[in-house]
Amino acid sequence: MVDMGTEVLLLSVGPDLPWLTGYEAMPLERLTMLVVPRDGDATLVVPALEAPRVVENPGLFRLHAWGEAEDPIAIVARLVGGAQQLAVGDKTWARFVVDLQTHLPQAQWRKASDITGPIRAVKSADEVAALRRAAAAADRVAAQLQGGEIALAGRTEAEVSADIGRRLIVEGHHRVNFAIVAAGENAASPHHEPASRVIRAGEVVLCDFGGTMAAPDGTGYCSDITRCVSIGEPSAEVADAYAVLLEAQQAAVASATVGTPCEEVDAVARRIITDAGFGPRFMHRTGHGIGVEEHEDPYVVAGNTTSLLAGHAFSVEPGIYTAGAWGMRLEDIVVAAHEGPDPLNRADHSLVVVDG
C-alpha cells in the first residue's frame, strides 16, 4: 500500500476477504467490508445477523456489527475518514461502490488486486501444501474416470458431470466449482456446458473439473484438472493429435522454471502444436494462476512478460480442437520452485481407453 500510494484497502465479497481474515462473506444486499487503513487497525464491518459466522481474531481485525436501521456505507465512510487514495475489491458490487463514491467524493479509486494480486500469486509453503491436497483429491477422481469406474456410454454429459462433482465432495472438497464433460463434437468447445447429449461408444470424452478444499485454517484452495478418455480405441487421427498435445503439455511444464516469463511457457506449448499443423486449433491461453480462486494471477499467455517466481502456482493446459468432430485438452497444476517445476497432478497423462 505504501509503494502504491494507497491509504485504505476496502474488501467486500470476493477471494481477498477470506484470504486475509478466514471469513467468507455471503453475497448479500447487506454490506460486508473489511477496512484496512495503511496506518492503523483493520475493521471488519458486517451485518449483525452475519456476525455469529465470523471467527473473531483481534490480532487481525476488530469486528463492527451493524444493525438493520444503520447505514453501513456511512460506517465505512467514517472509518475511511479523510483518506483519499482508496483501493476497492475487484468483485465488490457496483451498488456499494457507487454509494461509497457518493459519500467520498474526493476519493481516488483503484483496484484492490493491484495490491493483493502479486502477494496472493506467490504461495507460501502452507498454501502449496493446501493446493497439493486439493490436486491429489482431484487426481483420485481422475483415476476413477480412467479406471472405468465412472460409466460414460449411454449416460448424458450432465449425469456424468454430476457424478464427478459428487466424487470430488467424497474425496474432500467442500465445493464443486465446475465439472465440464464434453463428448465427441462438443469437446471442440473448450468451456462446453454439459447437457442432455448422450455419450456414445467410440467417442473421446473431455473431462475438466475442479473444486475448493478447505485448508487447516479454513481458507479454501482450488483444484483443476483435465483428462480425456476414449471409449474404445481412438482413430489414428485422434491418437496422433493426442501425441502432439501430450508432447506440448509436458514440454511446457518442463519449461516453467523460476525466472522464465509466463509468455515463454505459452510459446513452448504453442510452437509444438503449430509445428504439427494444429496451430489455429489451439485458441486459448496455456494456463492461469490458481489459489483461493480457480483463475487468478499469473496468467500463462502471450504478452505476459511476468517472470515466474518460486511459489507461483498455475495450470498448464494446451488443447487441440476440431470443430464438429472432437476436442482434447490436458491440464496439470504446476508450482514454480527453485528445484524446478513441481507438477501437483499425477494422474495418467495418456489417452486412456475405457470400455464405456
MARLO-450237 format. One record per residue (C-alpha): residue number from 0; chain; x, y, z. Coordinates in Angstrom, 2 decimals, decimal comma. Example, Ala and Ser with C-alpha at 12.3 -4.5 7.8 and 13.67 -1.06 7.14 Angstrom:
REM MARLO-450237
+-----+----+---------+---------+---------+
|   i | ch |      px |      py |      pz |
+-----+----+---------+---------+---------+
|   0 |  A |   12,30 |   -4,50 |    7,80 |
|   1 |  A |   13,67 |   -1,06 |    7,14 |
+-----+----+---------+---------+---------+
END
This chain:
REM MARLO-450237
+-----+----+---------+---------+---------+
|   i | ch |      px |      py |      pz |
+-----+----+---------+---------+---------+
|   0 |  A |    0,00 |    0,00 |    0,00 |
|   1 |  A |    2,86 |    2,34 |    0,78 |
|   2 |  A |    4,57 |    1,56 |   -2,53 |
|   3 |  A |    1,36 |    2,25 |   -4,46 |
|   4 |  A |    0,33 |    5,33 |   -2,52 |
|   5 |  A |   -2,84 |    3,68 |   -1,23 |
|   6 |  A |   -4,21 |    4,84 |    2,13 |
|   7 |  A |   -7,10 |    2,43 |    2,66 |
|   8 |  A |   -7,96 |   -1,01 |    1,27 |
|   9 |  A |  -11,68 |   -1,88 |    1,09 |
|  10 |  A |  -12,59 |   -5,55 |    0,60 |
|  11 |  A |  -16,12 |   -6,93 |    0,28 |
|  12 |  A |  -17,31 |  -10,18 |   -1,35 |
|  13 |  A |  -14,60 |  -11,99 |   -3,29 |
|  14 |  A |  -11,48 |  -14,01 |   -2,54 |
|  15 |  A |   -9,33 |  -11,35 |   -0,86 |
|  16 |  A |  -11,53 |  -11,20 |    2,23 |
|  17 |  A |  -11,30 |  -14,89 |    3,22 |
|  18 |  A |   -7,63 |  -14,95 |    2,20 |
|  19 |  A |   -6,86 |  -12,22 |    4,73 |
|  20 |  A |   -9,35 |  -13,00 |    7,51 |
|  21 |  A |  -10,58 |  -16,58 |    7,10 |
|  22 |  A |  -14,15 |  -15,24 |    6,77 |
|  23 |  A |  -16,08 |  -15,68 |    3,51 |
|  24 |  A |  -18,93 |  -13,19 |    3,23 |
|  25 |  A |  -22,27 |  -14,29 |    1,85 |
|  26 |  A |  -23,17 |  -12,39 |   -1,34 |
|  27 |  A |  -25,97 |  -10,33 |    0,20 |
|  28 |  A |  -27,55 |   -6,95 |   -0,38 |
|  29 |  A |  -26,29 |   -6,18 |    3,12 |
|  30 |  A |  -22,75 |   -4,80 |    3,01 |
|  31 |  A |  -19,78 |   -6,68 |    4,42 |
|  32 |  A |  -16,48 |   -4,82 |    4,10 |
|  33 |  A |  -13,02 |   -5,12 |    5,57 |
|  34 |  A |  -11,50 |   -1,67 |    6,01 |
|  35 |  A |   -7,70 |   -1,84 |    6,10 |
|  36 |  A |   -6,01 |    1,53 |    6,66 |
|  37 |  A |   -2,35 |    1,83 |    5,76 |
|  38 |  A |   -1,73 |    3,22 |    9,24 |
|  39 |  A |   -3,98 |    1,74 |   11,92 |
|  40 |  A |   -6,04 |   -1,32 |   12,69 |
|  41 |  A |   -8,33 |   -3,17 |   10,31 |
|  42 |  A |  -12,09 |   -3,29 |   10,91 |
|  43 |  A |  -14,48 |   -5,90 |    9,57 |
|  44 |  A |  -17,90 |   -4,30 |    9,03 |
|  45 |  A |  -20,61 |   -6,99 |    8,88 |
|  46 |  A |  -24,40 |   -7,16 |    9,19 |
|  47 |  A |  -25,31 |   -8,05 |   12,78 |
|  48 |  A |  -27,17 |  -11,17 |   11,67 |
|  49 |  A |  -23,96 |  -12,42 |   10,00 |
|  50 |  A |  -21,66 |  -11,64 |   12,94 |
|  51 |  A |  -22,11 |  -15,10 |   14,56 |
|  52 |  A |  -20,44 |  -16,63 |   11,47 |
|  53 |  A |  -17,26 |  -14,60 |   12,00 |
|  54 |  A |  -14,43 |  -16,23 |   13,90 |
|  55 |  A |  -13,06 |  -13,18 |   15,65 |
|  56 |  A |   -9,33 |  -12,58 |   15,56 |
|  57 |  A |   -8,46 |   -9,38 |   17,46 |
|  58 |  A |   -4,86 |   -9,69 |   16,30 |
|  59 |  A |   -6,03 |   -9,21 |   12,72 |
|  60 |  A |   -9,15 |   -7,05 |   12,88 |
|  61 |  A |  -11,83 |   -5,67 |   15,13 |
|  62 |  A |  -15,46 |   -6,56 |   14,42 |
|  63 |  A |  -18,10 |   -3,89 |   13,82 |
|  64 |  A |  -21,57 |   -5,44 |   13,51 |
|  65 |  A |  -24,16 |   -3,03 |   12,11 |
|  66 |  A |  -27,89 |   -3,16 |   12,80 |
|  67 |  A |  -30,72 |   -3,13 |   10,29 |
|  68 |  A |  -31,52 |    0,54 |   10,99 |
|  69 |  A |  -27,91 |    1,66 |   10,40 |
|  70 |  A |  -26,25 |    2,77 |    7,17 |
|  71 |  A |  -23,19 |    0,56 |    6,57 |
|  72 |  A |  -21,92 |    2,83 |    3,80 |
|  73 |  A |  -21,78 |    5,71 |    6,25 |
|  74 |  A |  -19,96 |    3,48 |    8,75 |
|  75 |  A |  -17,31 |    2,60 |    6,17 |
|  76 |  A |  -17,01 |    6,24 |    5,11 |
|  77 |  A |  -16,35 |    7,23 |    8,74 |
|  78 |  A |  -13,65 |    4,57 |    9,03 |
|  79 |  A |  -12,05 |    5,85 |    5,83 |
|  80 |  A |  -12,02 |    9,34 |    7,31 |
|  81 |  A |  -10,05 |   11,89 |    5,32 |
|  82 |  A |   -8,14 |    9,33 |    3,27 |
|  83 |  A |   -8,39 |    9,93 |   -0,46 |
|  84 |  A |   -6,33 |    7,18 |   -2,09 |
|  85 |  A |   -8,53 |    4,07 |   -1,87 |
|  86 |  A |   -8,35 |    0,56 |   -3,31 |
|  87 |  A |  -11,59 |   -1,43 |   -3,58 |
|  88 |  A |  -12,04 |   -5,16 |   -4,05 |
|  89 |  A |  -12,41 |   -6,15 |   -7,69 |
|  90 |  A |  -15,62 |   -8,09 |   -7,06 |
|  91 |  A |  -17,33 |   -5,53 |   -4,85 |
|  92 |  A |  -20,87 |   -5,00 |   -6,09 |
|  93 |  A |  -21,37 |   -1,81 |   -8,12 |
|  94 |  A |  -24,22 |   -0,69 |   -5,85 |
|  95 |  A |  -21,78 |   -0,43 |   -2,93 |
|  96 |  A |  -19,00 |    1,21 |   -4,95 |
|  97 |  A |  -21,38 |    3,86 |   -6,33 |
|  98 |  A |  -22,73 |    4,63 |   -2,85 |
|  99 |  A |  -19,20 |    4,87 |   -1,44 |
| 100 |  A |  -18,22 |    7,25 |   -4,23 |
| 101 |  A |  -21,17 |    9,45 |   -3,30 |
| 102 |  A |  -20,10 |    9,50 |    0,38 |
| 103 |  A |  -16,42 |   10,04 |   -0,51 |
| 104 |  A |  -16,50 |   12,46 |   -3,47 |
| 105 |  A |  -12,84 |   13,48 |   -3,17 |
| 106 |  A |  -11,51 |    9,92 |   -3,21 |
| 107 |  A |   -9,33 |    8,45 |   -5,96 |
| 108 |  A |  -10,02 |    4,77 |   -6,65 |
| 109 |  A |   -8,00 |    1,80 |   -7,86 |
| 110 |  A |   -8,45 |   -1,98 |   -7,97 |
| 111 |  A |   -7,50 |   -3,85 |   -4,82 |
| 112 |  A |   -5,94 |   -6,58 |   -6,98 |
| 113 |  A |   -3,15 |   -4,14 |   -7,86 |
| 114 |  A |   -2,08 |   -4,65 |   -4,24 |
| 115 |  A |   -3,30 |   -8,11 |   -3,30 |
| 116 |  A |   -2,79 |   -9,88 |   -6,65 |
| 117 |  A |    1,03 |  -10,07 |   -6,66 |
| 118 |  A |    1,04 |  -11,14 |   -2,99 |
| 119 |  A |   -1,60 |  -13,82 |   -3,47 |
| 120 |  A |    0,16 |  -15,12 |   -6,59 |
| 121 |  A |    3,23 |  -16,22 |   -4,61 |
| 122 |  A |    2,12 |  -19,13 |   -2,44 |
| 123 |  A |    3,63 |  -19,91 |    0,94 |
| 124 |  A |    4,64 |  -23,46 |    1,84 |
| 125 |  A |    1,31 |  -23,91 |    3,64 |
| 126 |  A |   -0,60 |  -22,70 |    0,59 |
| 127 |  A |    1,31 |  -25,06 |   -1,70 |
| 128 |  A |    0,50 |  -27,89 |    0,70 |
| 129 |  A |   -3,18 |  -26,96 |    0,53 |
| 130 |  A |   -3,08 |  -26,91 |   -3,28 |
| 131 |  A |   -1,28 |  -30,26 |   -3,25 |
| 132 |  A |   -4,02 |  -31,84 |   -1,12 |
| 133 |  A |   -6,72 |  -30,49 |   -3,44 |
| 134 |  A |   -4,81 |  -31,72 |   -6,52 |
| 135 |  A |   -4,38 |  -35,19 |   -5,01 |
| 136 |  A |   -8,12 |  -35,39 |   -4,39 |
| 137 |  A |   -8,84 |  -34,38 |   -7,99 |
| 138 |  A |   -6,30 |  -36,98 |   -9,13 |
| 139 |  A |   -8,23 |  -39,67 |   -7,30 |
| 140 |  A |  -11,38 |  -38,75 |   -9,21 |
| 141 |  A |   -9,42 |  -38,69 |  -12,47 |
| 142 |  A |   -8,10 |  -42,17 |  -11,68 |
| 143 |  A |  -11,68 |  -43,36 |  -11,18 |
| 144 |  A |  -12,55 |  -41,94 |  -14,60 |
| 145 |  A |   -9,55 |  -43,58 |  -16,25 |
| 146 |  A |  -10,18 |  -46,85 |  -14,41 |
| 147 |  A |  -13,66 |  -47,19 |  -15,87 |
| 148 |  A |  -15,40 |  -46,64 |  -12,51 |
| 149 |  A |  -17,41 |  -43,73 |  -13,91 |
| 150 |  A |  -19,84 |  -45,05 |  -16,52 |
| 151 |  A |  -19,90 |  -42,95 |  -19,69 |
| 152 |  A |  -21,60 |  -44,57 |  -22,70 |
| 153 |  A |  -25,37 |  -44,31 |  -22,55 |
| 154 |  A |  -25,37 |  -41,52 |  -19,93 |
| 155 |  A |  -25,81 |  -37,83 |  -20,59 |
| 156 |  A |  -22,96 |  -35,40 |  -20,16 |
| 157 |  A |  -24,93 |  -33,76 |  -17,33 |
| 158 |  A |  -25,27 |  -37,07 |  -15,49 |
| 159 |  A |  -21,54 |  -37,74 |  -15,72 |
| 160 |  A |  -20,80 |  -34,16 |  -14,65 |
| 161 |  A |  -22,95 |  -34,59 |  -11,54 |
| 162 |  A |  -21,24 |  -37,92 |  -10,83 |
| 163 |  A |  -17,80 |  -36,32 |  -11,00 |
| 164 |  A |  -18,97 |  -33,49 |   -8,75 |
| 165 |  A |  -20,22 |  -35,94 |   -6,11 |
| 166 |  A |  -16,89 |  -37,75 |   -6,20 |
| 167 |  A |  -14,99 |  -34,50 |   -5,65 |
| 168 |  A |  -17,01 |  -33,96 |   -2,49 |
| 169 |  A |  -16,41 |  -37,53 |   -1,33 |
| 170 |  A |  -12,68 |  -37,00 |   -1,86 |
| 171 |  A |  -12,63 |  -34,00 |    0,46 |
| 172 |  A |  -13,67 |  -30,92 |   -1,49 |
| 173 |  A |  -16,31 |  -28,78 |    0,19 |
| 174 |  A |  -17,43 |  -27,13 |   -3,05 |
| 175 |  A |  -17,54 |  -28,11 |   -6,73 |
| 176 |  A |  -16,51 |  -25,18 |   -8,91 |
| 177 |  A |  -17,10 |  -26,83 |  -12,30 |
| 178 |  A |  -17,24 |  -30,24 |  -13,96 |
| 179 |  A |  -17,06 |  -29,95 |  -17,73 |
| 180 |  A |  -17,96 |  -33,18 |  -19,53 |
| 181 |  A |  -17,85 |  -32,89 |  -23,32 |
| 182 |  A |  -18,27 |  -35,82 |  -25,71 |
| 183 |  A |  -17,38 |  -36,04 |  -29,40 |
| 184 |  A |  -18,00 |  -32,79 |  -31,24 |
| 185 |  A |  -18,94 |  -30,98 |  -28,01 |
| 186 |  A |  -15,35 |  -31,26 |  -26,82 |
| 187 |  A |  -14,36 |  -28,79 |  -29,55 |
| 188 |  A |  -15,93 |  -26,08 |  -27,34 |
| 189 |  A |  -13,39 |  -25,51 |  -24,53 |
| 190 |  A |  -15,98 |  -24,36 |  -21,97 |
| 191 |  A |  -18,82 |  -26,61 |  -23,08 |
| 192 |  A |  -21,82 |  -26,76 |  -20,73 |
| 193 |  A |  -22,78 |  -30,40 |  -20,05 |
| 194 |  A |  -26,39 |  -31,07 |  -21,00 |
| 195 |  A |  -28,66 |  -33,78 |  -22,36 |
| 196 |  A |  -26,26 |  -35,04 |  -25,04 |
| 197 |  A |  -25,89 |  -38,83 |  -24,61 |
| 198 |  A |  -22,32 |  -40,10 |  -24,70 |
| 199 |  A |  -21,71 |  -42,83 |  -27,27 |
| 200 |  A |  -19,18 |  -45,62 |  -27,72 |
| 201 |  A |  -16,28 |  -44,70 |  -29,98 |
| 202 |  A |  -16,09 |  -41,10 |  -28,75 |
| 203 |  A |  -13,41 |  -39,15 |  -26,95 |
| 204 |  A |  -14,76 |  -37,58 |  -23,75 |
| 205 |  A |  -13,07 |  -34,49 |  -22,30 |
| 206 |  A |  -13,47 |  -34,03 |  -18,54 |
| 207 |  A |  -12,25 |  -30,79 |  -16,93 |
| 208 |  A |  -13,17 |  -30,47 |  -13,27 |
| 209 |  A |  -12,19 |  -28,86 |  -10,01 |
| 210 |  A |  -13,42 |  -27,62 |   -6,69 |
| 211 |  A |  -12,43 |  -25,92 |   -3,46 |
| 212 |  A |  -10,96 |  -27,75 |   -0,49 |
| 213 |  A |  -10,60 |  -26,15 |    2,92 |
| 214 |  A |   -7,09 |  -25,78 |    4,32 |
| 215 |  A |   -6,48 |  -26,29 |    8,08 |
| 216 |  A |   -7,07 |  -22,58 |    8,70 |
| 217 |  A |  -10,42 |  -22,78 |    6,90 |
| 218 |  A |   -9,35 |  -20,91 |    3,77 |
| 219 |  A |  -10,36 |  -22,74 |    0,60 |
| 220 |  A |   -7,84 |  -23,65 |   -2,11 |
| 221 |  A |   -8,76 |  -24,89 |   -5,56 |
| 222 |  A |   -8,13 |  -27,89 |   -7,76 |
| 223 |  A |   -8,33 |  -28,02 |  -11,55 |
| 224 |  A |   -7,52 |  -30,96 |  -13,82 |
| 225 |  A |   -8,36 |  -32,07 |  -17,35 |
| 226 |  A |   -8,12 |  -35,60 |  -18,67 |
| 227 |  A |   -9,54 |  -37,18 |  -21,83 |
| 228 |  A |  -10,60 |  -40,80 |  -22,25 |
| 229 |  A |  -11,56 |  -42,72 |  -25,36 |
| 230 |  A |  -14,49 |  -45,15 |  -25,29 |
| 231 |  A |  -12,86 |  -47,82 |  -27,37 |
| 232 |  A |   -9,73 |  -47,42 |  -29,46 |
| 233 |  A |   -9,38 |  -43,89 |  -30,89 |
| 234 |  A |   -8,94 |  -43,22 |  -34,57 |
| 235 |  A |   -5,42 |  -42,71 |  -35,92 |
| 236 |  A |   -6,20 |  -39,02 |  -36,40 |
| 237 |  A |   -7,18 |  -38,58 |  -32,76 |
| 238 |  A |   -4,29 |  -40,67 |  -31,45 |
| 239 |  A |   -1,76 |  -38,70 |  -33,48 |
| 240 |  A |   -3,19 |  -35,37 |  -32,34 |
| 241 |  A |   -3,15 |  -36,50 |  -28,73 |
| 242 |  A |    0,52 |  -37,45 |  -29,03 |
| 243 |  A |    1,24 |  -33,87 |  -30,13 |
| 244 |  A |   -0,85 |  -32,50 |  -27,26 |
| 245 |  A |    0,98 |  -34,63 |  -24,70 |
| 246 |  A |    4,37 |  -33,54 |  -26,04 |
| 247 |  A |    3,32 |  -29,88 |  -25,91 |
| 248 |  A |    1,94 |  -30,11 |  -22,40 |
| 249 |  A |    4,95 |  -31,93 |  -20,98 |
| 250 |  A |    7,40 |  -29,55 |  -22,68 |
| 251 |  A |    5,52 |  -26,53 |  -21,33 |
| 252 |  A |    5,56 |  -27,97 |  -17,81 |
| 253 |  A |    9,31 |  -28,58 |  -18,07 |
| 254 |  A |    9,88 |  -25,01 |  -19,26 |
| 255 |  A |    8,08 |  -23,45 |  -16,27 |
| 256 |  A |   11,24 |  -22,71 |  -14,31 |
| 257 |  A |   11,80 |  -19,82 |  -11,92 |
| 258 |  A |   12,76 |  -16,76 |  -13,96 |
| 259 |  A |   11,05 |  -17,87 |  -17,17 |
| 260 |  A |    8,50 |  -15,34 |  -18,50 |
| 261 |  A |    4,92 |  -16,61 |  -18,48 |
| 262 |  A |    4,62 |  -15,90 |  -22,19 |
| 263 |  A |    7,53 |  -18,24 |  -22,94 |
| 264 |  A |    5,77 |  -21,19 |  -21,26 |
| 265 |  A |    2,78 |  -20,44 |  -23,51 |
| 266 |  A |    5,08 |  -20,20 |  -26,54 |
| 267 |  A |    6,69 |  -23,60 |  -25,84 |
| 268 |  A |    3,34 |  -25,39 |  -25,99 |
| 269 |  A |    2,14 |  -23,32 |  -28,94 |
| 270 |  A |    5,25 |  -23,96 |  -31,06 |
| 271 |  A |    4,90 |  -27,73 |  -30,81 |
| 272 |  A |    1,20 |  -27,66 |  -31,66 |
| 273 |  A |    1,76 |  -25,19 |  -34,51 |
| 274 |  A |    4,67 |  -27,16 |  -35,98 |
| 275 |  A |    2,39 |  -30,22 |  -36,10 |
| 276 |  A |   -0,15 |  -28,28 |  -38,15 |
| 277 |  A |   -2,70 |  -27,68 |  -35,40 |
| 278 |  A |   -1,86 |  -24,04 |  -34,58 |
| 279 |  A |   -5,29 |  -22,50 |  -35,35 |
| 280 |  A |   -6,98 |  -25,24 |  -33,34 |
| 281 |  A |   -5,31 |  -24,08 |  -30,09 |
| 282 |  A |   -7,24 |  -20,87 |  -29,47 |
| 283 |  A |   -6,83 |  -20,17 |  -25,74 |
| 284 |  A |   -4,00 |  -19,33 |  -23,35 |
| 285 |  A |   -1,86 |  -22,13 |  -21,97 |
| 286 |  A |   -2,71 |  -21,50 |  -18,35 |
| 287 |  A |   -3,91 |  -19,45 |  -15,43 |
| 288 |  A |   -2,86 |  -18,99 |  -11,83 |
| 289 |  A |   -4,74 |  -20,84 |   -9,10 |
| 290 |  A |   -5,14 |  -20,49 |   -5,36 |
| 291 |  A |   -8,19 |  -19,31 |   -3,44 |
| 292 |  A |   -9,66 |  -18,64 |   -6,89 |
| 293 |  A |   -9,68 |  -21,15 |   -9,72 |
| 294 |  A |   -8,44 |  -18,36 |  -12,05 |
| 295 |  A |   -6,03 |  -15,74 |  -10,73 |
| 296 |  A |   -2,52 |  -14,36 |  -11,38 |
| 297 |  A |   -0,21 |  -15,28 |  -13,03 |
| 298 |  A |   -1,69 |  -15,94 |  -16,48 |
| 299 |  A |    0,37 |  -18,08 |  -18,88 |
| 300 |  A |   -0,39 |  -16,23 |  -22,08 |
| 301 |  A |    1,35 |  -14,37 |  -24,90 |
| 302 |  A |    2,13 |  -10,81 |  -23,84 |
| 303 |  A |    2,55 |  -11,57 |  -20,14 |
| 304 |  A |    6,23 |  -10,83 |  -19,53 |
| 305 |  A |    5,98 |  -11,55 |  -15,81 |
| 306 |  A |    8,78 |  -13,91 |  -14,81 |
| 307 |  A |    7,82 |  -16,94 |  -12,77 |
| 308 |  A |    8,72 |  -16,70 |   -9,09 |
| 309 |  A |    9,14 |  -19,53 |   -6,62 |
| 310 |  A |    5,65 |  -20,13 |   -5,24 |
| 311 |  A |    3,73 |  -19,18 |   -8,37 |
| 312 |  A |    1,02 |  -21,81 |   -8,93 |
| 313 |  A |   -0,67 |  -22,15 |  -12,31 |
| 314 |  A |   -2,24 |  -24,52 |  -14,80 |
| 315 |  A |   -0,56 |  -25,81 |  -17,95 |
| 316 |  A |   -3,40 |  -26,85 |  -20,26 |
| 317 |  A |   -2,89 |  -26,70 |  -24,02 |
| 318 |  A |   -5,69 |  -28,00 |  -26,21 |
| 319 |  A |   -6,43 |  -29,03 |  -29,79 |
| 320 |  A |   -9,99 |  -28,66 |  -31,07 |
| 321 |  A |  -11,57 |  -29,76 |  -34,36 |
| 322 |  A |  -14,97 |  -28,15 |  -34,85 |
| 323 |  A |  -17,79 |  -30,61 |  -35,42 |
| 324 |  A |  -15,63 |  -33,65 |  -34,65 |
| 325 |  A |  -13,57 |  -33,78 |  -31,45 |
| 326 |  A |  -11,53 |  -31,82 |  -28,94 |
| 327 |  A |   -8,88 |  -32,59 |  -26,35 |
| 328 |  A |   -7,09 |  -30,79 |  -23,54 |
| 329 |  A |   -4,52 |  -31,92 |  -20,97 |
| 330 |  A |   -4,12 |  -29,98 |  -17,74 |
| 331 |  A |   -1,98 |  -30,12 |  -14,62 |
| 332 |  A |   -1,45 |  -27,62 |  -11,83 |
| 333 |  A |    2,22 |  -26,72 |  -11,52 |
| 334 |  A |    4,17 |  -24,80 |   -8,87 |
| 335 |  A |    7,36 |  -22,99 |   -9,82 |
| 336 |  A |   10,12 |  -23,93 |   -7,37 |
| 337 |  A |   13,86 |  -23,34 |   -7,12 |
| 338 |  A |   14,38 |  -27,08 |   -7,61 |
| 339 |  A |   12,36 |  -26,99 |  -10,85 |
| 340 |  A |    8,70 |  -27,20 |  -11,91 |
| 341 |  A |    6,58 |  -29,14 |   -9,41 |
| 342 |  A |    3,52 |  -30,70 |  -11,08 |
| 343 |  A |    0,84 |  -31,30 |   -8,46 |
| 344 |  A |   -1,29 |  -33,62 |  -10,62 |
| 345 |  A |   -0,02 |  -37,16 |  -11,16 |
| 346 |  A |   -2,98 |  -38,90 |  -12,81 |
| 347 |  A |   -2,15 |  -40,82 |  -16,01 |
| 348 |  A |   -1,47 |  -38,36 |  -18,84 |
| 349 |  A |   -2,17 |  -40,76 |  -21,71 |
| 350 |  A |   -5,38 |  -41,00 |  -23,70 |
| 351 |  A |   -6,73 |  -43,89 |  -21,64 |
| 352 |  A |   -9,07 |  -46,30 |  -23,42 |
| 353 |  A |  -12,13 |  -47,32 |  -21,38 |
| 354 |  A |  -14,83 |  -49,82 |  -22,18 |
| 355 |  A |  -17,59 |  -47,33 |  -21,57 |
+-----+----+---------+---------+---------+
END
